[in-house]
């Protein structure tokens, strides 16, 4: 019976644009059983992306509102479903597994969950990483872009930070997971950034450490200097987090380094270029490029296909011989305007009826904002 409720939940999660494909040996069910109790799984499997009040959910599934209200509240507090305020009270809804449920388990990540996720990752996660549009897109380090170039706000990590009203930081669940597997990397852990349009959004949070604007910009600079790649949700609007990623631990970028998926992340609209008169072939940039996009032939050479336009190598160059310039228009894929647009496109790509998500909320805006 317990396995049945986890199977129902897994199927519900896989019906979302993000995807949660099944494995041959039920690794996805073991993973869900670690995160959800059977009662929670049964309830979550009946929730929609569209937020509903406890009364609405109770009427729909034939339950008692008050008892349901407490259960939903507890589940939202644990980050296994989402919640936000509606006109007639708090609403609750289903979250995708990634990005969503999994990332919210950073505080409860232990060795057992780390191994369960790794088992699922190796068997099935590559399937969802191959679907377009990709989960994440690269945004470049601002200092790496040529000064005379126009940069749109959605292309700049610093602009995204400056336009927010609240800022928070939390440990990277990917690096935490890899460390628990006995395979840690040397990059800093406390650099996952959360943004909100609502002042004071993270005060009192047990998961997110609230910081101010200066702290957010400092975190951004610290991540860039450590060689981490800024990435965000693959839309122009509704961006509520900045991941600072590495190919050694990041669940997205490991798709390239371990699973062989070349275009696992959407490139930025920029590309690295080299001033051959300034480059002395010192090879320092090779240590910083995580995408094997640079080779040395007397001077640095950039592989246009592999370069994602992150700008990390630009900061590392002691001779200032590198800079990002805008790619030709024909090389830049259009970015979905909203997360809803992203969901529609991804649903079509996965053969899901996009009408099923037409009324859903923007899930990225609801993460961590409890």
Buried (B, 14 or more C-beta within 10 A) or exposed (E): EEEEBBBBBBEBBBBBBBBBBBBEEBBBBBBBBBBBBBEBBBBBBBBBBBBBBBBBBBEEEEBEBEEBBEBBBEBBEBBBBBBBEBEEEBBBBBBBBBBBBBBBBBBEBEEEBBBBBBBBBBBBBBBBBBBEBBBBBBBBBBBBBEEEEEBEEBBBBBBBBEEBEBBBBBBBBBBBBBBBEEEBBEBBBBBBBBBBEEEEBBEEBEBBBBBEEEBBBEBBBBBBEBBBBBBBBBBBBBBBBBBBBBBBBBBBBBBBBEBEBEBBBBBBBBBBBBBEEEBEEBEBBBEBBBBEBBEEEEBBEBBEEBBBBBBBBBBBBEEEBBBBBBBEEEEBBEBBEBBBBBBBBBBEBBEBEBEBBEEBBBBBBBBBBB
